């Protein structure tokens, strides 16, 4: 059986975090906009797509149904799907690069995708805080994208990240979550000011923190978290005369009355709470707990965990906004303190 010629225009990247049904749909839209697939042309069958790309029939059908929903494809029972509309407006094609996909990053992603609209083509990649992979992805993907949205957090090796980022045309660049020094030119950014905002959030908590003599921040020795968070923590403790300590392994740290803890990683929060519960001390009375980044469960655990967090929903929406408005604005998304009984 002869292979459908349309397959030469379709592509799925198995390294991409973009759902395969969207990759398929975006590939078809791109081919239509470039005139490679014509109006009324019959597309490969669900079975052919499933076999060619080694995807499930449900995935292939979901891609077609998405295109039918937005008016690109039509279907005829017994004949399959065909190109109904080739009047595809000039589309945004976005290279979206996250350091990881945590619950908080998923909020950013979902808010961004919802705000940017159905007609944007998004290629989504995750580099797992690995600078070499980050570098390779950017070098390999510099083709016909209209925008590059990048979150730059690394476990190690990121000192020269600006050199890689500076190879991207600045009118196409959006730095997300964190600014990088030495990135030149006029570019957009939606970011957190980690040092300033952590300091100010702790200031808001000062009336409760004053019940404790020592504040300990739980920071893994090997972390992607910005050093500015630690700078803000130390500056606050020095300014208000708290004893303080950076704890790299909470499992080995003795829990003492009169101490307040700030955790950055969710696993450390679990270990911390387990250790406190193993004593006769009470959270919010003998030992204080502040957790970095809000999650729904923290509203419930131990009658509520105090959190310091940014607005991830707003971060995603503002990123879409600067792209849609073709802006080079730098938008700072502040932290906010949510006081609960753990402090």
N, C-alpha and C positions, 0 to 999 in steps of 0.2 A: 504494500500500500504506500502510495507516494505521500511524503510528509508535506503538510500544509505550509505554503511559502510564508505565511504570516509569522510563523515561529521565528524566522530570522530577525524579526523586529521586536520580539518580546524577550524579557530578561527578568530573572529572579536572582537576587544576591543572597546566598544562604548565610552570609556573615552579618547581614543586616538584621536589626531588631524590629524593623517595620513588618507588620503582619503580612504574610505572603499574599493574601487576597488583595491587599492594598497595593503591594508591589505589582501584581498582575494588572490591576485596574490602572495604576499610574503608567505602566508600560504601554498599555493600549492607548490611553489618552495622549501620551507623548507621540506615539507613532501616527495617530490621527492628525495631531497638530502639525506634524512635519510632512504630512501628505503621503506617508508610506502605507497607510491603510485608508481605503476610499469609502465614500458613502455607499450604503447598500451591500458592502462586502460581507460575506458570511464568515463568521469567526470559527475557529476550531471548536470541536465538541467538548463537552465536559470531560468525557473519557480521554480524549486526545490530550487535553491540558494536564489531566491527572497523570497520565503516562509520561508525557514529555518532561514535566518539571518535578515528578515524584512527589506530588502533593495529593491530598485527599480530594475526593469528588466534592465534598462539602466546601472545601477551601476554594476550589475552582469556581463552583457555582456562586459562592458568596461574592467573588470578584465581579462576576458578570451581573449579579443582582444589584451590586453597588452602582455599577455604570448605568444600569437600567433605571435605577432610582433617580439619578441626576440627569437623566435624559439623553445619555450618549448612545445607549444601545436599545434595540427593540428585540422582540422575540416572536417566533412563529411556532406553534405546537408542531412537533414532528420534524421541523427544519433547524431549530436552534436559534442562536443569537446572531444579529446582524447590526451593522453600524447604521444607526438611525439619524444621527446628527453629527456633522463634522464642523459645525460652527463653534469650535472650542476657543474660548477667549484666551488671550495670552496668560499663561499661568505662572504662578510662583513655583519654583522648584527649590526646595529647601533641604540642605544638608544639616541634619540635627545630630549633634554629637554630645552624649552624656557620659560622665565618668562612671556612673552605675545606675541601676534602676531600683531605688529604694521606694518605700511607700511615699516619701515626700517628693521624690523625683517623678513618680507616677502622677501625682497631683499636678505638678508643673506641666508634664507632657499632655495630660488630658485637657487641662485648661488652655494650653497653647493650640492644640489640634482643634478644639471646639471654637476658639476665637478666630483662628486663621481661615476657617471655612473649608468646604468640601472640595473646592477646585484647586487647592494647593497640593502639589506633589511633594511628599515628605519622605526622604530617605533617612532612616533612624538607625544610628549605630551607638554601641556602648563599648568603651575601651577599658573598663575595669581598673581605672586609676593607673594604667600602664603607659608610661610616656612613650615608649618605643612603638606601641600599637597606635597610640594617638598620632604620633608623627607619620606613621605609615598610612593611616587612613586619610589624613589631610593631603599628603603628597599624592596618593592614588586617586583622590576624588576631586581634584581641581579641574573640572570640565565645564559643564553648562549650567551650574547652579546659579540661581538668582540671589540666594542668601546662604550664609554659613552661620549657624547658631551653635555656639560652642561653650560647654562648661569645662573650665580648666582646673581640675584637681588631680594631683599625682601623689603616689606613695614615695617615689624618688625619681630623680632625673629630670625634674621639670624646670630647672634653673634657666634653661635656654628655650623655654616654651615660646617666648616672644618672637624668637627667630622664625619658628614654624608659622606662628599666627600672622606674622608680618608678610608672609608670602601670599596671603589672601587679600584680594582687592578690598580696600576699606569700605567702599560703598556697599559691599556685600556682607560685611562682617557684623555679627551681633555677639558680644561677649555676655554670657549668662551666668549669674550667681556670683562671679568673682572677677574683679579687675586684675589685669596683669601689667606690671610695670614694664616700660620700654616698648609697649605696643604703640606704634606711631600712627599719625593721620587722624582723619575724621571718621569715626565709626560709632555704631550704636552699642549701648550696654544697658543691661538690666541686672543690678547687682546688689549684694549685701555689703555694708561697711562693718565688717566683723568686730574689729577692735572697739570702735566707738559705740556700736549698738549693744554689745555685750556689757560694756562698762555702764551705759545708761540703764539697761534693764536691771542690772544688779543694784544700781542706785535706787530704782523704784522699789526693790525688795528690801532695802536697808532697814526699815522699821522691824521687819521680821528677822532678818539676818542678825540684827543686834542682839538677839537672844542666844547667839552662838559665839564662841571665841575663836574658832578655827574654821576655815573654808578649804575644802579639798576638791580639786578638779580631777576627775578620772579621765586620763588621756592615754590611750595606747602608745607605747614607745614607737610603734611603726604605724603611722597614721597619715591619711590624706587631708585631715582637717587643717584649715589655714592657721598658721602661727599667730595671726592677728587675734584669734580667739584667746589664746594664752596670754598675749600681751594685754588685752583688755581686762582679763581676769586678774593678772598681777597688778596692773595699775590701780584697779579698784581696791584690792586688798591693802596695797601700800597707802593709798589715799586715806582709807578709813581705819587703818591700824588693826587689820585682822591678821592673825597668824594664818599662813596658807601653805599648801603643798600640792605638787603635781603627783598623782598616783598613777603608776603605769600598770599595776596589776592589783585590782581591787580584791581578788580572791585571797591575797596574802596580807591585806591591810587590816589591822585591828580597828574595830569600831568603838569609838569612845563617846561618852556623853559630852554635849557641848560642841559637837562638830556638825557642819553642814556640808553636804556633798553635791557636786555638779557632775552629772554624767553626760558624755557625748555619744556613746554607743549604746544601742538598745540592750545588747547582751550584758553590758556592765550594769545597767539598771536592774536587771533581773538578779544578778549576783549580789548587788548591794542590798536589795530588799530582802533576799534570802538571809543574808548575814545579820541584818538588823532584826528580822523576825526571830532569829535563833537566840537573841538576847532578850532581856526583860525590858529593854528600852522601847519607847514608842516613837514612831515617825511623826514629826511635827511638834514634839514636845522635848524629847531628849536628843534626837538626831534630826537634822533637816535634810530634805532632798529637793533638788532642782534638776529637772531633766531638759536636755537640749532637744528641740524640735517637738512640736505638738503632734499627738496622735489621739484618735478617739478613745483608746483604752486608758490613756493617762487621766481622762476625766473620771474614771471609775476606780482604778487601782488604789487601795488604801484610802478610800473616800476622796481621792483626787490628788494627783501629783502636780506640783507647781512646775510650769514650763516657761522656757525662753525660746521663742520661735519667730520665724519670719512668716509672711503671708504667701504661701506657695501658689495658691490660686491666682493671686494678683501678679505674681512673678510670671506665670505662664501667659496671662492675659496681656500684660504690658509688653512682653516680648512680641506677641502677635501684633500689637498696636504699632510698635516702632517699625515693623516690617510693612504693614499695610499703609502707614503714613509716609513711608520712605524717609524715615527720620534718622539722624545721627545723635539723638539725645541720649544722655546718660541718666538712667532712672534708678534712683536708690530706693530699695524696698526695705523699710526699717524692721527691726525686731520688735516684738511686743511681749510683755510679761503677763502670764495668766496665773494669778495667785490662787492656790488651793491649800488644803489642810496639811500637806506634807512639809510645809515650812512654818 
